[in-house]
Amino acid sequence: MRKPSEAYLQKARQLKKEDIERLLARTRTKFMRRIEDQEMSALDVAAIQLEIEDEQLAEWRERWAEIQIKAQTGTTPREKSK
């Protein structure tokens, strides 16, 4: 079972109740079931969701940078190294 890191638990603790509700609304079903089964607290799940969204944002930024490079040069960084 995935455990939230202390840094993301701290971020989740600082959120308002409304912000936690919004995070939980975007949470995957398996984590919501863990709240219902009392395996995890809502705060733990919110922290994990924050971490997941930060990871996804970092991946998106990386892909977006590649798209911008391709648009400027007409090639991708991977094609240049071949």
C-alpha positions as CSV (number, residue, x, y, z in Angstrom):
1,M,0.0,0.0,0.0
2,R,1.3,3.4,-1.0
3,K,2.2,5.7,2.0
4,P,2.3,9.5,1.7
5,S,5.6,11.2,2.2
6,E,6.0,13.5,5.2
7,A,6.5,16.5,2.9
8,Y,3.1,15.9,1.2
9,L,1.4,15.2,4.5
10,Q,2.6,18.6,5.7
11,K,1.2,20.2,2.5
12,A,-2.1,18.4,3.0
13,R,-2.3,19.6,6.6
14,Q,-2.0,23.2,5.4
15,L,-4.9,22.9,3.0
16,K,-8.4,24.3,3.8
17,K,-11.2,21.8,4.2
18,E,-12.7,22.8,0.8
19,D,-9.3,22.2,-0.9
20,I,-9.0,18.8,0.6
21,E,-12.6,18.0,-0.6
22,R,-11.5,19.0,-4.2
23,L,-8.5,16.8,-4.0
24,L,-10.5,13.9,-2.8
25,A,-13.0,14.4,-5.6
26,R,-10.1,13.8,-8.1
27,T,-8.8,10.8,-6.2
28,R,-8.8,7.3,-7.7
29,T,-11.4,4.9,-6.5
30,K,-9.0,2.6,-4.8
31,F,-7.9,5.3,-2.4
32,M,-11.5,6.4,-1.7
33,R,-12.2,2.7,-0.8
34,R,-9.3,2.9,1.7
35,I,-10.9,5.8,3.4
36,E,-14.3,4.0,3.5
37,D,-12.6,0.9,4.9
38,Q,-10.8,3.1,7.4
39,E,-7.4,1.8,6.2
40,M,-6.3,5.4,5.5
41,S,-7.3,8.8,6.7
42,A,-8.6,11.5,4.3
43,L,-5.5,13.4,5.1
44,D,-3.3,10.5,4.0
45,V,-5.2,10.1,0.8
46,A,-5.1,13.9,0.1
47,A,-1.3,13.8,0.5
48,I,-1.0,10.9,-1.9
49,Q,-3.2,12.7,-4.4
50,L,-1.1,15.8,-4.1
51,E,2.0,13.7,-4.8
52,I,0.4,12.0,-7.8
53,E,-0.7,15.3,-9.3
54,D,2.8,16.8,-8.8
55,E,4.3,13.8,-10.6
56,Q,1.8,14.1,-13.4
57,L,2.5,17.9,-13.7
58,A,6.3,17.2,-13.9
59,E,5.7,14.6,-16.7
60,W,3.4,17.0,-18.6
61,R,6.0,19.8,-18.3
62,E,8.7,17.5,-19.7
63,R,6.5,16.5,-22.7
64,W,5.5,20.1,-23.3
65,A,9.1,21.2,-23.4
66,E,9.8,18.5,-26.0
67,I,6.8,19.7,-28.1
68,Q,8.1,23.3,-27.9
69,I,11.6,22.2,-29.0
70,K,10.1,20.3,-31.8
71,A,8.0,23.2,-32.9
72,Q,11.1,25.5,-32.9
73,T,13.6,23.2,-34.6
74,G,11.4,20.8,-36.5
75,T,12.9,17.8,-34.7
76,T,12.7,16.2,-31.3
77,P,15.8,15.9,-28.9
78,R,15.7,12.1,-29.4
79,E,16.0,12.5,-33.2
80,K,19.0,14.8,-32.9
81,S,21.0,12.2,-31.0
82,K,20.5,9.5,-33.6
